Structures are given as structure tokens and as C-alpha cells.
């Protein structure tokens, strides 16, 4: 299985926001810099995540983006579904997408796998995954918060 950059980069952005949860909004450019992702690309990802109620945006000098809910209340399945869609193959959601649907020998396996993948992703929250990253020493999200704090002190 392969997820597009939308899901992979969106997940990294959401983890950065989760790591900064409760400390105020983050600038997209700080997340982009820390995660080495194009700011322009991230700006496209915030739109569906904001529409789905997972992130908030705040305008102004001290504005930016923050999670709309606690990291313990957002699961990875929600993020992937918003950014990728809710099925691994089109025919599961729209049977008219495949003319072979009635005789397809692989349809049942796609339905089974789709459910198992969704189930696994829904069982993991941002908080759980962030804790796992910290446990493994991979939570480099601190640099994002430091950049924002440094900018506040300069002003």
C-alpha cells in the first residue's frame, strides 16, 4: 500500500501541532521549516483539515494554526480519511467505478483490507503516536516550538 504525500505530510504537520498543543498557535512556515516540507503544500492541506474541524486558524501577528481538539481526541484514521478519502479502492465506495464489480474476484479482499487498515488507523490517536515518537527519541518537534518562542522574544 502506498499513501500519497498528502497523508504523509499532513500527518507530520498534525504531529507537529500535537507536540505544540496547549502552547499557542504555530506558524505554518515554522512547521514547514522543521519538517522540511513546502509551506505552500502545507497551506493546501490545512484547508480540508480546518473544514473537518481538526485544526483552527488564528489571524494576526500571534496567529497561526493549532489543533481544534486535544491530541487524544484525534485519531490517525480521521487524518488519512480527510486527506486521502475513505476507501483504498474506488469501487468500494462507488460500485459504478468498476464494470466488473459483480464478477470481481478481488473485491472482497479489498473490502476486508480496507476495514482492517481503517480499524488500525482509528485505533491510534495523535497523543499515542507522539508518545511513541518521544519514547523512540524521534520527537524533533521541540525545534518548532523553540523557533516560535524565539520570535516572540525578539518582538
C-alpha positions as CSV (number, residue, x, y, z in Angstrom):
1,X,0.0,0.0,0.0
2,X,1.2,3.5,-0.7
3,X,-0.1,6.7,0.7
4,X,0.3,10.0,-1.1
5,X,2.3,12.9,0.1
6,X,-1.0,14.5,1.2
7,X,-1.4,11.9,4.0
8,X,2.3,11.7,4.9
9,X,2.9,15.4,5.1
10,X,-0.5,16.0,6.7
11,X,0.4,13.5,9.4
12,X,3.7,15.2,10.0
13,X,2.0,18.6,10.3
14,X,-0.6,17.2,12.7
15,X,2.1,15.6,14.8
16,X,3.9,19.0,15.0
17,X,0.6,20.7,16.1
18,X,0.1,17.9,18.6
19,X,3.6,18.4,20.0
20,X,2.8,22.0,20.5
21,X,-0.7,21.5,21.8
22,X,-1.6,23.9,24.6
23,X,1.2,26.4,24.0
24,X,-0.5,28.5,21.4
25,X,-0.8,28.6,17.6
26,X,2.1,27.8,15.3
27,X,3.1,29.5,12.1
28,X,2.9,27.3,9.0
29,X,6.4,28.4,8.0
30,X,7.8,27.1,11.3
31,X,6.2,23.7,10.7
32,X,7.3,23.7,7.1
33,X,10.9,24.5,8.1
34,X,11.1,22.0,10.9
35,X,9.6,19.2,8.8
36,X,11.3,20.2,5.5
37,X,8.0,20.5,3.7
38,X,7.0,23.2,1.3
39,X,4.9,25.9,3.1
40,X,2.8,26.2,0.0
41,X,2.0,22.5,0.1
42,X,1.1,22.6,3.8
43,X,-1.2,25.6,3.1
44,X,-3.2,23.3,0.8
45,X,-3.5,20.6,3.5
46,X,-4.8,22.9,6.2
47,X,-8.0,23.7,4.2
48,X,-9.6,20.2,4.4
49,X,-8.3,19.7,8.0
50,X,-9.8,23.0,9.1
51,X,-13.1,22.3,7.3
52,X,-13.3,18.9,9.1
53,X,-12.8,20.6,12.4
54,X,-9.4,19.2,13.3
55,X,-7.4,22.4,13.2
56,X,-8.1,26.1,14.0
57,X,-6.5,29.1,12.4
58,X,-5.9,32.4,14.1
59,X,-5.1,35.5,12.2
60,X,-2.8,38.2,13.3
61,X,0.8,38.7,14.5
62,X,0.5,35.9,17.1
63,X,-1.8,33.8,14.9
64,X,-1.2,30.5,13.2
65,X,-2.6,27.0,13.4
66,X,-3.5,24.8,16.4
67,X,-5.4,21.6,16.9
68,X,-9.1,22.1,17.4
69,X,-9.2,19.1,19.8
70,X,-6.8,17.5,22.2
71,X,-4.3,15.1,20.6
72,X,-6.0,12.3,22.5
73,X,-9.3,13.1,20.6
74,X,-7.9,12.9,17.1
75,X,-7.1,9.5,15.6
76,X,-4.8,8.8,12.6
77,X,-7.8,7.4,10.6
78,X,-9.5,10.7,10.6
79,X,-6.5,12.5,9.2
80,X,-5.9,9.9,6.5
81,X,-9.6,9.8,5.5
82,X,-9.8,13.6,5.2
83,X,-6.6,13.8,3.1
84,X,-6.9,10.6,1.1
85,X,-10.5,9.6,1.1
86,X,-12.2,6.8,2.9
87,X,-11.5,3.7,0.6
88,X,-8.4,2.1,-0.6
89,X,-10.0,1.4,-4.0
90,X,-12.8,3.4,-5.7
91,X,-15.2,0.5,-6.2
92,X,-15.8,0.1,-2.5
93,X,-17.4,3.5,-2.2
94,X,-18.8,3.7,-5.8
95,X,-19.6,0.3,-7.4
96,X,-20.2,2.1,-10.7
97,X,-16.5,2.9,-10.8
98,X,-15.8,-0.7,-12.0
99,X,-17.7,-2.5,-14.7
100,X,-16.5,-5.8,-13.2
101,X,-17.9,-5.3,-9.7
102,X,-20.5,-8.1,-10.0
103,X,-17.8,-10.7,-11.0
104,X,-14.7,-9.2,-9.4
105,X,-12.6,-11.9,-7.7
106,X,-10.6,-9.4,-5.6
107,X,-13.5,-7.1,-4.4
108,X,-13.9,-9.0,-1.1
109,X,-10.2,-8.8,-0.3
110,X,-10.2,-5.1,-0.9
111,X,-13.2,-4.6,1.4
112,X,-11.5,-6.7,4.1
113,X,-8.2,-4.9,3.8
114,X,-9.9,-1.5,3.7
115,X,-11.7,-2.3,7.0
116,X,-8.6,-3.6,8.7
117,X,-6.5,-0.6,7.7
118,X,-9.2,1.8,8.8
119,X,-9.6,0.0,12.1
120,X,-5.8,0.1,12.8
121,X,-5.6,3.8,11.9
122,X,-8.7,4.7,14.0
123,X,-7.2,2.9,17.0
124,X,-4.2,5.2,17.2
125,X,-4.5,8.8,18.5
126,X,-2.1,11.6,17.8
127,X,-1.2,11.6,21.5
128,X,-0.4,7.9,21.4
129,X,1.8,8.3,18.3
130,X,3.5,11.4,19.7
131,X,4.3,9.4,22.9
132,X,5.7,6.6,20.8
133,X,7.9,9.0,18.9
134,X,9.1,10.5,22.2
135,X,9.9,7.0,23.5
136,X,11.9,6.3,20.4
137,X,13.7,9.7,20.6
138,X,12.3,10.8,17.3
139,X,10.2,13.7,18.6
140,X,12.1,16.5,16.9
141,X,9.1,18.8,17.3
142,X,10.7,20.8,20.0
143,X,12.6,22.8,17.4
144,X,9.3,24.1,16.0
145,X,8.2,25.5,19.4
146,X,11.6,27.0,20.1
147,X,11.5,28.9,16.8
148,X,8.2,30.4,17.7
149,X,9.3,31.3,21.2
150,X,12.5,32.9,19.9
151,X,10.5,35.1,17.5
152,X,8.2,36.2,20.4
153,X,11.2,37.3,22.5
154,X,12.6,39.3,19.6
155,X,9.5,41.4,19.2
